[in-house]
Every structure is written in C-alpha cells, then in structure tokens.
Amino acid sequence: MTVRELIRLRVREEVARRNARPDRRFTGLVQPASETGPDGDRPRGRRRVDWERQADIAERAFLSNGFFVLVGDRQVEDLDEVVDLTGDPEVVFIKLVPLVGG
C-alpha cells in the first residue's frame, strides 16, 4: 500500500464516523473549515463531510509537513512510497499544530 492510499483510507474512515454521528466532536487528521465552531473543533450542524475533498486536503498537508507518518521505526516522506503492512507495524500519524503566544 502506498502512503497516499494509507492517508486516504484513514481520512475516509474518519469522515464516515463523523457523517454517521454528526453531533459528536470531530477530531480527524484534517479539520473541515466548515466544521470549525466557536470552541475550535465542535461540528456545526448536520452537513455531510466529503471524504475525497478531505483526503485531498490531507495529502497537501502531508506534502507541506502539516503532519508526519511513521511506519515501524522510520518516517515515510513520499506519498507514492510503498509501505509493507503485512508484519503489522505500528503506524503513527503525528499532526503538527502551531503554538499559541510565540
């Protein structure tokens, strides 16, 4: 599986959970701008989120270092890199967030 496919799979699953329970807090890899409420991460209303659009945003975020992906004991750096998941390696997504106050 490529890193691109892995990211798209994760986003598709997150969005499916969000669309199934629109009243719950959305804590996905990427946050739909239309979903951000006054407290920063509460969903607004019951509008369905488009997983493909969110996956495209996630790919761009990966390319601009918005988050990192670790597979096993190494960081993957290319969307088209093939990762072997047959040995059940630990896959970690590390999302970077800006610090408040400088």
C-alpha positions as CSV (number, residue, x, y, z in Angstrom):
1,M,0.0,0.0,0.0
2,T,1.3,3.5,-0.7
3,V,1.4,6.3,1.8
4,R,-1.2,8.1,-0.3
5,E,-3.6,5.1,0.0
6,L,-2.9,4.9,3.7
7,I,-3.7,8.5,4.3
8,R,-6.9,8.4,2.1
9,L,-8.0,5.2,3.9
10,R,-7.6,6.9,7.3
11,V,-9.5,10.1,6.2
12,R,-12.3,8.1,4.6
13,E,-12.8,6.2,7.9
14,E,-12.7,9.3,10.0
15,V,-15.2,11.1,7.7
16,A,-17.5,8.0,7.7
17,R,-17.6,8.1,11.5
18,R,-18.2,11.8,11.5
19,N,-21.0,11.5,9.0
20,A,-22.6,8.6,11.0
21,R,-22.6,10.7,14.2
22,P,-22.6,14.4,13.2
23,D,-23.4,15.6,16.7
24,R,-20.0,14.3,18.0
25,R,-16.8,16.2,18.2
26,F,-14.7,15.8,15.1
27,T,-11.0,15.0,15.8
28,G,-9.7,13.9,12.4
29,L,-6.4,14.2,10.7
30,V,-7.7,17.3,8.9
31,Q,-10.4,19.6,10.1
32,P,-13.0,20.8,7.6
33,A,-13.2,24.6,7.7
34,S,-17.0,24.5,7.6
35,E,-16.9,22.3,10.7
36,T,-15.0,24.6,13.0
37,G,-17.2,26.0,15.7
38,P,-16.5,28.7,18.4
39,D,-14.5,26.2,20.5
40,G,-12.4,25.2,17.5
41,D,-13.5,21.6,16.9
42,R,-17.2,21.2,17.5
43,P,-19.1,20.3,14.4
44,R,-21.7,22.7,13.1
45,G,-25.0,21.2,12.1
46,R,-25.5,18.0,10.2
47,R,-23.9,18.8,6.9
48,R,-22.1,15.8,5.5
49,V,-18.4,16.0,5.0
50,D,-16.9,14.9,1.7
51,W,-14.2,12.4,2.4
52,E,-12.5,12.8,-1.0
53,R,-12.1,16.5,-0.5
54,Q,-10.7,16.0,3.0
55,A,-8.3,13.3,1.6
56,D,-7.0,15.8,-1.0
57,I,-6.5,18.3,1.8
58,A,-4.7,15.7,3.9
59,E,-2.4,14.9,1.0
60,R,-1.5,18.6,0.6
61,A,-0.9,18.8,4.4
62,F,1.4,15.8,4.3
63,L,3.4,17.4,1.5
64,S,3.7,20.7,3.4
65,N,4.8,19.0,6.6
66,G,1.4,19.5,8.3
67,F,1.8,16.0,9.7
68,F,4.3,13.2,9.6
69,V,3.7,9.4,9.2
70,L,5.9,6.9,10.9
71,V,5.7,3.2,9.8
72,G,7.5,0.9,12.1
73,D,10.7,2.6,13.1
74,R,11.0,5.1,10.3
75,Q,9.4,8.2,8.9
76,V,7.9,8.0,5.4
77,E,8.4,11.1,3.2
78,D,6.8,10.4,-0.2
79,L,3.1,9.9,-0.9
80,D,4.0,7.2,-3.5
81,E,6.3,5.3,-1.2
82,V,5.1,1.7,-0.7
83,V,4.9,0.6,2.9
84,D,4.6,-3.1,3.9
85,L,1.9,-3.6,6.5
86,T,2.0,-7.4,6.5
87,G,4.2,-7.6,9.5
88,D,1.6,-5.5,11.4
89,P,4.0,-2.5,12.0
90,E,2.9,0.4,14.2
91,V,1.6,3.3,12.0
92,V,1.7,6.7,13.7
93,F,0.3,10.0,12.4
94,I,1.9,13.0,14.1
95,K,-0.1,16.2,13.5
96,L,1.8,19.4,13.9
97,V,-0.1,22.3,15.5
98,P,1.1,25.9,15.8
99,L,2.0,27.1,19.3
100,V,0.0,30.0,20.7
101,G,1.8,33.0,22.0
102,G,5.0,32.8,20.0
